[in-house]
Amino acid sequence: MRWAPATVVAALALATLAAGEPAWGGGPVGTVTGQIDLSGGPGPGRVPAVSGTVTLSRGGRVYARAAVGEGERFRFALPAGTYRAHAHDGDARCPGITATVGPGRASDLRIVCQVK
């Protein structure tokens, strides 16, 4: 079984959370999961779950970053709040999206990268 870096980061953060001490020094934590999709270009028009790098940041600080393999999903445990999620997949244009993390809740994201 191959573990994506995002899975390892999330597992460590969740283990810390389960122990009662969030990895960020306190405060409520939630999770963000998702995938990078491609849209546009030659048929079929939409290719789900491609590889790339996902970054979640807030206030100029990067809270999470991981390489995601083709067909894989990312998963991060983060302090509750609003983040900007960005993806990079080769030459595709991947506009950032807003990710809201609620305390004790899971949010699912689909970051769509446009191919010409």
Secondary structure, 3 states (H helix, E strand, C coil): CCCCHHHHHHHHHHHHHHCCCCCCCCCCEEEEEEEEEEEECCCCCEECCCCEEEEEEECCEEEEEEEECCCCCEEEEEECEEEEEEEECCCCECCCEEEEECCCCEEEEEEEEEEC
